Amino acid sequence: MIDRPPSIATRPALRPAKPSDGAAVACLLGELGYQCNREEAVDRIMTVAEDPTQALLLAELHGEPCGLLALDFMYFVPLGRTTCRITTLIVADSHRMSGVGREMLREAESRARAAGAARIEVTTAAHRQGAHEFYRACGYAESSTRFVRRLGDA
């Protein structure tokens, strides 16, 4: 599942998601298995927009939504510095293997550097083997095991 670098003509434009993108964001989240409706997506977009430590970017190719990238900047006590976590990276099924994912990673890394982050990390579900291959091919290394305990229905 290694995608190829896009040509300049096929590079996606990345911009902050806005409330009018609710339907596209809901659709992209659904492709990753996180079902929500347009109104719920709008609430999520607004929540991120109001938080200066987060960013939610919509990738578009020829005016069509093709990806979603969410970043969370947080102070990491062990390093004594800010770290950036990619909390969402979705490429629409119709655009996988086209270089869109690599472009979104480049944007995430650029924003992390600009914010003075010491590192960037991404989490992905254990069953997403294709995503693991993609991140490794992009220079990311496995570094830890994450444990989760659900608090309620989320």
N, C-alpha and C positions, 0 to 999 in steps of 0.2 A: 504494500500500500504506500509506496513512495511516490509522491507526486513530482512532476517535472516543473522546472522554473518557467514562469509565464513569460511570453514575449511582452514587450512594452505595450503593444496594442491590446493585450488580454489581461493586463494587471487590473485587479479590482481597485475601486476607489473605496477608502475607508473613512467613515464619518461617524460622529456621535449619533446614536439612535435617538429618535424623537418620538413623541406620542403618536404621530401619524404613521409610524412604522409598526404599530401594535400587531397588525395582522401578519406581517412578515416575520416579526420576532416570534410570535406564537407558532407559526408554521415551522421555523427553524428549530425552536426548542422541541417541538413535537417530533421532528426527524431524529433527535437525539434521545427520545423517549421521555421527555419532560412535558407532558400534555398541559396546555393552558389555553384559555380563550383569549381573544383580542383584548378584552378589558383587563384581564389579569396581566397580560404582557404590558399594557400601558402602565399599570401600577408599578410593575418592576422597572420599566424604563424611567419613570418619574422618581422612584426611590433611589436608583443609581445616580440620576442627574442631580439630585439634591445632596449627594455625598461626595465631597471633594477627594476622598481617598479611593474612589472607584471610577471606572470608565466602562461604558458599553458602546461598542462600535459595530456598525452595520457595514458589511462589505457589499458592494454593488458592482456588477459587471454589465455594461451596456444598459444601465438603469434598472437592472433586475437584481433583487437581493440574492446574494449567493453565500453569505457567511455571517457569523456573529462571533464577536470576541468580547469577553468581559475580563477586566483587570481589577485586582484588589491590591492596594498598596498598604502595607502594614509595618509597624515597627517590630522588628524581630529581636527580642531580648538577648538570645545567645550571641548574636553578632554585634549587637549594639547599633544596628543600622536598619534602614528600611529594606524590605524585600517586596518583590512583586509576584503575585500569584495569578496565573491565568485560571480563572474559575469556570470559564466557558470558552470553548473554541469549537464552532460548528461550521462545517462546510456543507452546503446543500448537496443532496445526493447527485443532482444533475451537474455539479461542478467539481466533484471529487476527482483527484488525480490531475488537476489542471494547473496547480501552482497556487491556488487561492489560499490554502492552508499555510504554505511557506510565507506568502505575503503578509498574512495576519500575524504569524510569528515574528517576522521582521518588524512590523509595527509595534507589537508588544515589547520587543527588546529595545526598540528606539525610545519608546515612552518610559520604560523602566530606567534606561540610562539617563534620560533627561530629568527624571525624578530623583536621581542619585541612589537608586536601588543597588544594593550590594550583589543581588542575584535575582534570577527569575525562576519560578518553578511552575509546574503544571501538574494537576492531578487528573487521573483518568481511571475509570472503572476497570477492575481486574479483568473483566471479560472482553474488553475492547482491544484485542490483540493487534488489529490493524493500526489503531491509534498509537500503540506502543512502538510499533515498527516505524511509524512516521516520525515520532519524537526522537527516537534514536538516530534516524537518518538525518535529522536536523541538528544533531549535536547535543541532545539532551541525554542525561544519564540517570539511571535509577539511583535514588539516594536514601529512600526511607520507606517504611511501611506505615500506612495510615490505618488507624482503627476508628470506627464510627459507632456511636451508640445513639440510636434515634430517640428523640425526645418528643413524643407525639407522633403525628402522622406524616411528617416531612421526611 
